[in-house]
Structures are given as C-alpha cells and as structure tokens.
C-alpha cells in the first residue's frame, strides 16, 4: 500500500512538474499565435493553457500504459480519446469562436433560426457524439448509457459555464473531486490515471488565479470530460445522480439568470470564489 501510494504521488508530481516546466514556453507560444482574448476585467490575456494540461497528461498516459494495472489500462484509451476530443473541440472554439453569441441556446438558435453554423454549435455536436461513444463501454444497457452520456455531456458544459472568472473552473474541478472521493467504489490503486490531471490542474491553477492566462474552452472542456469520466468510473450511482441534478440546476440558472450573480450574493460562495485570486 505504501509503495502504491508513492507511485500515485509520483504520477501527480509528473503532471505538476510537466506543466510548471513547459508553461513559460507555452505562454509565449500563445502570444506568438495571437491566441489572446479579453478577460472579464477587459485585459487581453493569453487563452488556451488547458491545451498544455492536455499535452502533458496525454504524454504521461503513454508511460502509464506500460506500468498501470490492467483495470486502468482498459480505461486509459477511453480517457485519452475523450480528453483529446474535448481539448481540441474547445481549442477550435477558442481560436475561431464567435464572441457575440453566448451560451448553448444562442448557438442552437443561430443554427435553427438563421441557418448559421457556428463553432460553438459544432463543438456541442462533436462533444455529444464523443460523450455517447466514451460512455458506451462503461454502461450496462441503453438507459444506463443514456444516463451516463448525459452526465458526461453536462459535466463538460458545466465546467465551461464556470470558466468565466479566474480559478473558478479549476476550483470546481478540484473541490468536487475532493468532496466525493471518499465515496469511490474503486480502490485507490486505480487512481493512477487520474493523478497526472490533478497535478497538472494544480500547477496551472496558479497562473489562472493570477489572470496571467486563461484555460479557454480547451481547458474547461478537458476538465469537464475528465471529471465526468471520473464520476462514471469511480462513483456510486447515487453520487452520479446527485451531480446530474446539480449540473441541470446550474444550466437552468445560467439560462434564466447568472451563476456569477448568485455567487456574488452568497458570502460563503463569494469567499470561495475569490480565494487565491489576484485581481
């Protein structure tokens, strides 16, 4: 058990160290290709550092294929497939997305009412197909697949909804995993494939909180896909059902109001949201 714990820690350290080491070069790369957006404060900020998290963790995944247990190796291809589609679909939207159209409803309306095919609509279609494909080998029967597919799709879009303030998406990702990890139905020895993502997100969170860079849709979609798959493969059905209801509630709130406005009105949520942020 002690040796396995050390191995899990090393996988996390690899993810953390990889992001920390490469980040300065990647930040310069984003500036060179003009991958810059205006943040909530009106400042131009490099966008797309979530892609760095993807590259680091994908590279580590290749080594994990050689050293991980059989149960982890069975899941690893689906994790890498889902994370690849999520990251690059988000990257496409980061680079070519329409800034004037907001929310899933806006992109769907642009398509149905005006026949306008937006990158946001394409991303939604691609991620929905990816969610159904990745959930298929992890489900028992049609209705279980339907439930898990919707959970996965909503997880991706929820992390995207949160990523409108520095650090909010990474906090949602890390806090949610920490809160329900004790309910896991698998042993800690099967956590090896998730540890690089935890380490990488911890590393990039510093730059996100400093508003030095933004995860972009590449990052928020990636975190949503990873978290959704983590729920599907480690948590009991009641935890999955809880998060499905939570995701639906947040989506409903985002459609009729503002998640940010609610956070500002609740002192505890406002404190958590501002923790570590450097305005």
N, C-alpha and C positions, 0 to 999 in steps of 0.2 A: 504493500500500500504506500509506504514511504517513497519507494523508488518511482512508482507510478505518479505520485504527487509531484515529484521533482520533474518528471518528464512533461507533465501538463504545464507546470510553471515555465519550463524551457520553451515550449511551443508559444506560450503567451509572450515571453520575452523576445522571441524571434519576430513576432508580429509588431511589438512595440519598437524594438530596435530598428527593424527594417524601415518603418515609416519615419522615425526620427532621423535616420541616416540619409534617406533619399529626399526628405521633404524640401530642403533648400533648393535642390536641383529641380524638383517638380514645380515648385512655386515659380521659379524663373521660366520654366517651360510654359506654364500657363500664361505668364505675362508675354512671352515671345509670340505665342499664337493668338494673342488678344482674347484669351478666354477670361473675360472680365465682365462683371455685372455690377449694377448699382445696388448696394445693400439697403437695409431699412433706414439707415442714417443718411442716405444719399451719397455715400462714398463708393468710389469704384474699387472693387475687391476681386482678386483672382478667384475664379469659380471652377470647381471640379476636382477638389482634392479627394473626394470619395473614390476617384479612379485610382489614386495612389494606394488606398486601402485595398482595393480590388487586386491590383497587380502584386502587391506584397503577399497577400493571403493566397492568391492563386499559385504563386511560385512556391510558397511553403506547402501548399496542398500536394504538389508533385512529390516532395520528400515524404509527406505523410503517407502517401500511397505505399511506400516501401516499408514503413515502420509501424503503421497503425494496426489495431486489431481488425479481425475480419468484419465485425459488425460495422466499424467505422468505415472500412474500405467499401462496403456495399452502399453506404450513403454518400460517400465523398463525390462520386461522379455527378449525382443529382444536385448536390450543393454547389459544385463548380459550374454546372450548367445553369442553374437558376441565378447564381450570382453574376455570371457572365452576361446573361441576357438583361438582367436588371441594371447592371452598371452601364452597359453600352446603350441601352434604350434611353437611360437617363442622360448619358453624355450627348446623345443626338439632340435631345430636347434642350440641354444646356447650350449647345452650340448654335442651334437653328430654331429654337422655340420662339413662339410669338408672345412677346411680353405683354401685349394689350389684352390677351384672352386669359382669364383666370379661372381656375377650378375645372374639374372634370365636366361639370354641367356646361360650362362655357364652350369647351372643345366639342362636346357632343352636339350642342346647339349650332355651332358653326358648321358642322358637317350636315346635319339634317335640314336646317333651315336655309343654308346658303350654298350647300354642296362644296364647302371648303374643307380640304383635307389638311389638318394641322399636325405638327409633330406630336403635340400632346395627345391627340386622338389616336395616332398611330402607336404611340407608346402604350396607351391604355389597352389597345387591342393585342399588341405583342406580349405585354405582361400578363394579360388574362389567359392567353394561349399557353404561355410559359408556366403560369400557376397551375393550370389544369394538367399539363404534361408532367411537371415535377411531383404533383400530389398523387398522380396515378399509382406509382409503385408503393406508395406509403398508405394506401387506403384499402379498406375491406368493403367492397360493394359500392353501388352507384351513389347512394345517399351519403355515405361516409366520404366518398370522393368529392361530392358536391359541397358538403360542409367544409372540408379541408381546403378545397380550391378557393372558396370564397374567403375563408380565413386568411389564406396566403395573399390573395389579391388585396384585401382590405389592409393587411399588415403593411404591404408595400406602399399603398397610397396614404396610410395614416402617418408613417414616418415622413412622407413627402409634405403632408399638411403641417407637421410640426416644424419643419425646417424653414421657418420664416424669421427666426431670431438666432443669434449666435449661441451655440451649445444646446439648443432645445432638443434637436433630434438625437444627439449623442446621449444626452441625459435620459431621454425617453427610452432609448435602447438599453443603456446600462442599468438604469434603475428598475426597469421591467424585468430584466433577466435576474437581477439580484433579488427582487421581491418574490419571485415564484420558483427560483432554483431549488429550494428545499422540497418542493412537491414533485420533483423529477421522478419519473418511473424507470429511468435507466441509471446504471451505476456511474460513478464519477469517472471510471476508467474509459467511458465512451465519450468523454468531453474533449478529447484531444483535437478533433477537427474544428471545434468552436473556439478554442483558446487563441489562435492567431488573430481572429477577428476582434476578440475582446482586447487583446494587447494593442492592435493597430488602432482601434477606435479610441482607446485611452490616449494614445500618442497624438492623434490628430485633434483630439478634443481641445488641447491647449491652444492650438492655432485658431480653431473655430471660435472658442470663447473670447479670444483676443480680437476677433473680427479681422484677423490678418488674412484669412481666406474663407471661402465657403465650400461646404461639401458639394453643393449643387444637387441636381436630381440624380446624377451618377452616384453620389454618396447616400442620399436619403433612400433612393430605391434599393440600393445594395443593402443597407441596414434593415430595411423593411423585409426584403427577401430572406436575409439570414435569420432575422428574428422569427419570421413566420415559419421557416423550416425548423428552427429550434423548437418552437411550440409543437409542431406536428410530430416531431420525433422524440421529444423528451418529456412532454407533459400529459397528465391525465385528461380525459375528455371534459371534465368539468372546468378545468383551467382554460382549455381551448374555447369552450362555450362562453366563459366569462369575457375573454378577450374579444371574441366575435361581437358580443353585445357592446363592449367598450368601444370597439372600432366603429360600429354602426352609430353609436351615440355621438362620437366625435365627428363623423362625417355629416350627420344631421345638423349638428351645431355649426359646422363650417358652412353648410349650405344656407342656413337661415340667419346666422349671426357671425360671430368671430371668436375663435379659440383664444386669440391674444387678448381680447376684451375681457373674457371670463377670467383669464389668468391675472390680469391687472386688478380685478375686483376682489379676488380672494387672497388675503395676506399671505397665507402659507404657500400657495402656488406662486405668488409673485416673488417670495423669498427664494424658493427653489429655482425658479426660472432665472433669477438674477445672480444666483450663487456662482462665483468664479468668473463672471462676465466682466470684461474690461471695456467700458464704453468710451 
